[in-house]
Amino acid sequence: MSARRLLFALAWLLLPFVFAAVAIAAVLFARQGGFEPYRIPHGARVVASDPATLARGEYLALIGNCRACHTPRAGVPFAGGRAFATGIGTVYSSNITPDPAHGIGDWSADEFAHAMRHGVSRRGALYPVFPYAHFADVADVDLDAIYAWLRTQPASASEPPPNRLEPPADSRAALVGWRMLHYRPDAARIDPNDRGRYLVEGLGHCAMCHSARGERGSLPPEGHFAGGRIPGIGWYAPPLDRVQLERYSDQELADYLRTGTSAHGIAYGPMAEVVYASLRALTPDDALAIARHLKQVEPAPLRAPAGTEAGDDTGSHGAQVYARACADCHGRDGEGKPGAYPPLQGSVAATAPDATNAVRLVLYGGMPPTTAGAPRPHSMPPFVQQLDAGEIAAVVNHVRRRWGARDSRLTAQDVESMQGIVVD
């Protein structure tokens, strides 16, 4: 057989596989929205900019935490450049000031709404660290209000650093493939009148931190609110469901969201930042609506099992370290002090399947947010200079065994591996 005929025969044999691959790709492309996300609108629709609309936009931008994500430490507000570490490198937030060259000053209201809802701008597909899957549920009137308010902010010509990503993720074209595999837009919008769900699933984008991650940083439905380690920052976000939150009343949880403190726990780490930069601005009614919604959420399939039985750790090395270094504040029996130091029984640091939070707090301490409801919060001091890695492992094991019903077996090497994590 000639080489030409052999090639023809091979091509004929491979043809069904090619057709199958094309068909699968077409189906996946359609499921991520087809061509609609990539059709950038170019209308010149005028949106209202009266004082009431601007006040509404400012409030909604606070709930969406826009300033915190689009402002680097000590940087120009909304000028972009905050680093977000991922498993494939670092993504820097964009400039969303009214600057026409480096920000969104020449974007139309429709173009802004399209980027928020579809995760695609004139620059191409946006990386999924931007929670467009959640913002897709935001109503038109709310997106217009945010757009109008952002246009009143000072313009900045600041240009964020280029993303530092591994190939092929360094190409925005590769994001189309990611979306085909992992993004499924929901055609049914959340009713804005269902206020708690609307804020939690929409602008609040709580699932970005409090859900279990899947392949390539995706957020599979079965991991929704199941809890998990937040990519790139070394903290664990607990599940958000009725079981996790059963110790809170509706009002206690609403107050915690606005103040960062409660009789059951205090906000540290990234949650403290969210409370300070965003949630403390919630109206009492919105905070209560969010609390009521969260306390009705059923546990997700990927939720890690809770501890089952408290361990008798009396007399251990960890118990001795606890008595010497921790009991004065948290109490001999981990009961804490109301209004000052949180109890350990049922705390996330004690009960979480991941010991990251407990180790980080002992190593570096923590500062709750300063809010109207907690104007002078008590901080957690760092012990990195007072306790060695073995002592920290021992005391964390003790806390998690006694008050979290966790069979914790941290070693000094585990603690050492958690030191030196830099959080932007």
PyMOL commands that set and color helices and strands:
alter all, ss='L'
color gray80, all
select helices_A, chain A and resi 3-31+36-38+51-63+66-69+109-118+132-135+140-150+174-182+195-203+207-210+215-217+221-223+250-259+269-277+279-281+284-294+317-325+327-330+348-351+356-364+389-404+412-418
alter helices_A, ss='H'
color red, helices_A
select strands_A, chain A and resi 83-86+89-92+120-121+124-125+164-165+228-229+236-237
alter strands_A, ss='S'
color yellow, strands_A
deselect
rebuild
show_as cartoon
